[in-house]
């Protein structure tokens, strides 16, 4: 099991959080996603370490941007 925290910019509402969560859950091995709209933090639990490029692509597909890390 692996757990990582990413920071996403542009989320302002529950719909934003749901879109990010939905796209991240499409990544093979992702078991849980927890989005905090106020801080922009997105905690992702997965069966193994995720490739940052896969995470960034999923977040971009949802219409937002991965920052930092």
SVG drawing of the C-alpha trace seen along z (x, -y; Angstrom):
<svg xmlns="http://www.w3.org/2000/svg" viewBox="-21 -28 29 31">
<polyline fill="none" stroke="black" stroke-width="0.4" points="0.0,0.0 1.2,-3.5 -0.2,-6.9 0.8,-10.2 -0.4,-13.8 -0.6,-16.0 -1.5,-19.7 -4.0,-20.8 -4.9,-24.3 -8.2,-25.6 -10.7,-23.6 -13.4,-25.7 -16.4,-23.4 -17.7,-20.0 -18.1,-19.4 -14.4,-20.2 -13.4,-17.7 -15.7,-15.0 -14.2,-15.5 -10.6,-15.1 -11.6,-12.1 -13.4,-10.4 -10.4,-10.8 -7.8,-9.7 -9.9,-6.5 -9.5,-5.5 -5.7,-5.0 -5.1,-1.3 -4.3,-0.4 -5.8,-3.5 -7.9,-2.4 -9.0,-5.7 -9.0,-9.5 -9.6,-12.2 -9.8,-15.8 -9.6,-18.9 -11.0,-21.8 -9.8,-24.5 -6.1,-23.5 -6.0,-21.9 -4.5,-18.8 -5.4,-15.5 -4.5,-12.3 -4.3,-9.2 -4.0,-5.7 -2.9,-3.0 -1.6,0.5 1.8,-0.7 3.6,-4.0 2.0,-5.9 3.8,-7.6 3.6,-11.4 2.9,-11.7 -0.2,-9.5 -1.5,-11.6 -0.9,-14.8 -2.6,-13.5 -5.7,-12.4 -5.9,-15.8 -5.5,-17.6 -8.3,-15.5 -10.5,-16.7 -9.7,-20.3 -7.2,-21.2 -3.4,-21.4 -1.0,-19.5 1.4,-21.9 4.5,-21.5 5.9,-18.3"/>
</svg>
